[in-house]
Amino acid sequence: MIMPCKKITHLVSASLDRRLSLNERLGIFVHFLMCKNCAHYEKQMLFIRAASHRIADHRDANNNAPRLSPEAVIRIKNHINQHDKLH
C-alpha cells in the first residue's frame, strides 16, 4: 500500500535528523514515483537545510555578522511564552 502524503512529508522531515529504515526509504521511493509534489517537497527541504548550513558557516567565519539586540531577544522570548500559554 502506498503511504499517504502526510506520512511521507513526516518521513522526509525525519530523514533530516536520522537515518530512515529500509522500509521507510522504500516507502518514500515508491510514493515519489506516484507523487511529484512530495518529491518536490523533499528537494525544497534539502535546499533549505543546505542554505541554513551555509548561513551558519558564514556567520561562524565572520563573528561580526548581524545579531539581534538583547531587547529584541527578550521581546521574542516574551512573545513565544505568551503564545505557549494560549495553547
N, CA, C and O of each residue as an XYZ file, in Angstrom:
348
protein
N       0.838     -1.180      0.000
C       0.000      0.000      0.000
C       0.889      1.253      0.000
O       1.892      1.306      0.713
N       0.526      2.227     -0.780
C       1.287      3.463     -0.874
C       0.939      4.350      0.310
O      -0.231      4.542      0.641
N       1.981      4.889      0.945
C       1.773      5.762      2.093
C       1.154      7.089      1.658
O       1.411      7.558      0.549
N       0.338      7.700      2.527
C      -0.257      8.992      2.194
C       0.787     10.117      2.265
O       1.832      9.976      2.900
N       0.479     11.223      1.604
C       1.402     12.367      1.553
C       1.787     12.866      2.940
O       2.940     13.225      3.177
N       0.830     12.889      3.849
C       1.113     13.379      5.212
C       2.214     12.548      5.871
O       3.112     13.101      6.507
N       2.151     11.246      5.724
C       3.169     10.353      6.283
C       4.514     10.577      5.581
O       5.559     10.579      6.231
N       4.489     10.762      4.280
C       5.717     10.963      3.515
C       6.409     12.253      3.934
O       7.625     12.273      4.122
N       5.636     13.339      4.082
C       6.265     14.604      4.479
C       6.862     14.484      5.877
O       7.902     15.079      6.160
N       6.212     13.719      6.752
C       6.776     13.474      8.089
C       8.097     12.718      7.979
O       9.072     13.061      8.648
N       8.125     11.698      7.142
C       9.351     10.910      6.975
C      10.464     11.728      6.328
O      11.629     11.599      6.704
N      10.111     12.566      5.358
C      11.123     13.425      4.725
C      11.741     14.337      5.779
O      12.961     14.500      5.823
N      10.911     14.928      6.620
C      11.430     15.780      7.688
C      12.289     14.980      8.663
O      13.352     15.439      9.080
N      11.831     13.793      9.021
C      12.589     12.938      9.941
C      13.934     12.546      9.345
O      14.917     12.392     10.070
N      13.979     12.386      8.031
C      15.227     11.963      7.388
C      16.323     13.020      7.513
O      17.501     12.716      7.327
N      15.945     14.248      7.826
C      16.948     15.296      8.031
C      17.638     15.128      9.377
O      18.729     15.656      9.591
N      16.996     14.387     10.292
C      17.531     14.227     11.647
C      18.065     12.832     11.945
O      18.889     12.658     12.843
N      17.604     11.856     11.205
C      18.031     10.477     11.474
C      18.027      9.663     10.190
O      17.425     10.047      9.187
N      18.711      8.535     10.248
C      18.709      7.618      9.106
C      17.416      6.822      9.155
O      17.080      6.226     10.178
N      16.701      6.819      8.052
C      15.446      6.089      7.981
C      15.697      4.603      7.783
O      16.736      4.191      7.266
N      14.722      3.812      8.205
C      14.817      2.365      7.989
C      14.671      2.065      6.498
O      14.240      2.916      5.720
N      15.030      0.863      6.121
C      14.900      0.452      4.721
C      13.436      0.538      4.275
O      13.155      1.007      3.172
N      12.514      0.094      5.110
C      11.089      0.157      4.754
C      10.629      1.601      4.556
O       9.863      1.889      3.636
N      11.097      2.510      5.418
C      10.720      3.913      5.276
C      11.269      4.494      3.975
O      10.565      5.201      3.255
N      12.532      4.187      3.683
C      13.138      4.696      2.447
C      12.444      4.136      1.213
O      12.225      4.860      0.242
N      12.096      2.858      1.241
C      11.371      2.249      0.120
C       9.983      2.858     -0.024
O       9.522      3.092     -1.141
N       9.317      3.116      1.093
C       8.002      3.744      1.050
C       8.052      5.118      0.405
O       7.178      5.482     -0.382
N       9.086      5.878      0.749
C       9.254      7.202      0.147
C       9.524      7.062     -1.347
O       8.935      7.779     -2.157
N      10.405      6.147     -1.709
C      10.751      5.950     -3.116
C       9.514      5.618     -3.947
O       9.289      6.211     -5.002
N       8.720      4.670     -3.467
C       7.514      4.267     -4.202
C       6.537      5.439     -4.290
O       5.935      5.675     -5.337
N       6.387      6.163     -3.194
C       5.473      7.305     -3.195
C       5.933      8.356     -4.204
O       5.114      8.914     -4.933
N       7.237      8.628     -4.251
C       7.767      9.635     -5.181
C       7.511      9.259     -6.633
O       7.393     10.140     -7.484
N       7.423      7.971     -6.930
C       7.118      7.543     -8.294
C       5.724      8.008     -8.712
O       5.461      8.254     -9.889
N       4.843      8.120     -7.726
C       3.449      8.485     -8.000
C       3.157      9.964     -7.729
O       2.244     10.535     -8.325
N       3.927     10.581     -6.834
C       3.578     11.923     -6.359
C       4.776     12.872     -6.513
O       5.706     12.857     -5.707
N       4.729     13.673     -7.540
C       5.827     14.612     -7.793
C       5.828     15.765     -6.777
O       6.870     16.372     -6.534
N       4.658     16.069     -6.183
C       4.614     17.141     -5.187
C       5.451     16.801     -3.960
O       6.166     17.658     -3.441
N       5.368     15.572     -3.497
C       6.161     15.167     -2.332
C       7.652     15.104     -2.680
O       8.502     15.427     -1.850
N       7.957     14.690     -3.897
C       9.366     14.690     -4.330
C       9.893     16.119     -4.354
O      11.038     16.371     -3.979
N       9.064     17.039     -4.792
C       9.446     18.455     -4.808
C       9.622     18.969     -3.376
O      10.536     19.748     -3.105
N       8.757     18.539     -2.468
C       8.869     18.918     -1.056
C      10.230     18.493     -0.500
O      10.882     19.261      0.207
N      10.650     17.278     -0.818
C      11.954     16.813     -0.339
C      13.075     17.700     -0.872
O      13.988     18.058     -0.127
N      13.016     18.054     -2.144
C      14.041     18.924     -2.724
C      14.069     20.274     -2.025
O      15.142     20.825     -1.775
N      12.888     20.813     -1.707
C      12.820     22.086     -1.002
C      13.428     21.978      0.395
O      14.161     22.868      0.827
N      13.127     20.897      1.094
C      13.675     20.710      2.444
C      15.201     20.603      2.405
O      15.886     21.170      3.256
N      15.726     19.881      1.427
C      17.172     19.749      1.301
C      17.817     21.095      0.961
O      18.893     21.417      1.464
N      17.157     21.873      0.111
C      17.667     23.198     -0.233
C      17.701     24.100      1.002
O      18.692     24.790      1.241
N      16.622     24.095      1.784
C      16.561     24.930      2.992
C      17.634     24.508      3.989
O      18.275     25.361      4.602
N      17.837     23.206      4.156
C      18.871     22.739      5.088
C      20.249     23.183      4.625
O      21.046     23.667      5.429
N      20.541     23.025      3.339
C      21.848     23.427      2.811
C      22.052     24.935      2.965
O      23.136     25.386      3.336
N      21.008     25.708      2.680
C      21.119     27.165      2.801
C      21.355     27.576      4.245
O      22.170     28.459      4.511
N      20.654     26.951      5.179
C      20.842     27.314      6.585
C      22.231     26.934      7.071
O      22.812     27.640      7.895
N      22.770     25.832      6.576
C      24.144     25.458      6.941
C      25.147     26.466      6.382
O      26.115     26.823      7.053
N      24.910     26.923      5.147
C      25.818     27.926      4.568
C      25.769     29.226      5.364
O      26.803     29.856      5.587
N      24.584     29.626      5.789
C      24.458     30.847      6.587
C      25.178     30.680      7.914
O      25.902     31.577      8.347
N      24.985     29.538      8.564
C      25.647     29.292      9.849
C      27.160     29.259      9.682
O      27.887     29.812     10.508
N      27.639     28.617      8.626
C      29.082     28.563      8.384
C      29.636     29.955      8.128
O      30.718     30.294      8.609
N      28.901     30.762      7.373
C      29.334     32.131      7.089
C      29.371     32.950      8.374
O      30.304     33.722      8.597
N      28.356     32.781      9.217
C      28.313     33.522     10.483
C      29.489     33.120     11.370
O      30.105     33.974     12.007
N      29.803     31.824     11.414
C      30.937     31.372     12.222
C      32.250     31.945     11.710
O      33.144     32.272     12.491
N      32.359     32.063     10.387
C      33.592     32.594      9.797
C      33.718     34.100     10.029
O      34.828     34.627     10.104
N      32.590     34.787     10.143
C      32.577     36.236     10.354
C      31.868     36.548     11.662
O      30.646     36.696     11.690
N      32.612     36.646     12.719
C      31.990     36.916     14.013
C      31.300     38.269     14.061
O      30.572     38.547     15.014
N      31.506     39.111     13.069
C      30.875     40.417     13.048
C      29.531     40.403     12.312
O      29.014     41.455     11.937
N      28.975     39.215     12.110
C      27.680     39.109     11.425
C      26.600     39.782     12.268
O      26.719     39.832     13.492
N      25.559     40.295     11.637
C      24.495     40.971     12.388
C      23.848     40.038     13.401
O      23.644     38.852     13.142
N      23.536     40.601     14.550
C      22.887     39.827     15.614
C      21.713     40.623     16.161
O      21.645     41.843     16.018
N      20.801     39.910     16.784
C      19.676     40.584     17.422
C      20.150     41.349     18.643
O      21.074     40.926     19.338
N      19.514     42.469     18.894
C      19.823     43.219     20.109
C      19.272     42.446     21.304
O      18.347     41.649     21.144
N      19.823     42.665     22.500
C      19.281     41.984     23.692
C      17.793     42.279     23.897
O      17.042     41.414     24.349
N      17.371     43.502     23.563
C      15.962     43.857     23.709
C      15.090     43.032     22.760
O      14.007     42.585     23.139
N      15.557     42.834     21.541
C      14.808     42.037     20.570
C      14.695     40.589     21.030
O      13.648     39.963     20.861
N      15.752     40.062     21.603
C      15.731     38.692     22.112
C      14.668     38.558     23.204
O      13.904     37.593     23.218
N      14.623     39.518     24.105
C      13.636     39.496     25.191
C      12.216     39.582     24.630
O      11.332     38.849     25.075
N      11.986     40.475     23.652
C      10.658     40.608     23.047
C      10.218     39.295     22.395
O       9.068     38.880     22.533
N      11.126     38.659     21.697
C      10.801     37.395     21.026
C      10.485     36.315     22.055
O       9.508     35.581     21.906
N      11.309     36.215     23.100
C      11.058     35.215     24.144
C       9.712     35.447     24.818
O       8.967     34.499     25.067
N       9.402     36.704     25.113
C       8.111     37.020     25.739
C       6.953     36.649     24.833
O       5.945     36.118     25.297
N       7.089     36.924     23.548
C       6.032     36.580     22.596
C       5.825     35.064     22.533
O       4.690     34.587     22.512
N       6.907     34.326     22.503
C       6.818     32.863     22.455
C       6.150     32.344     23.730
O       5.289     31.467     23.668
N       6.545     32.884     24.883
C       5.955     32.453     26.141
C       4.453     32.741     26.182
O       3.676     31.915     26.660
N       4.041     33.918     25.680
C       2.624     34.254     25.649
C       1.873     33.305     24.729
O       0.767     32.867     25.048
N       2.473     32.986     23.588
C       1.838     32.083     22.641
C       1.671     30.696     23.273
O       0.624     30.066     23.121
N       2.709     30.220     23.984
C       2.632     28.909     24.619
C       1.534     28.858     25.680
O       0.879     27.828     25.838
N       1.326     29.952     26.406
C       0.293     29.988     27.440
C      -1.106     29.933     26.840
O      -2.033     29.421     27.467
N      -1.262     30.461     25.625
C      -2.568     30.459     24.971
C      -2.941     29.090     24.432
O      -4.123     28.793     24.263
N      -1.940     28.245     24.159
C      -2.205     26.930     23.553
C      -1.882     25.872     24.512
O      -2.033     24.690     24.201
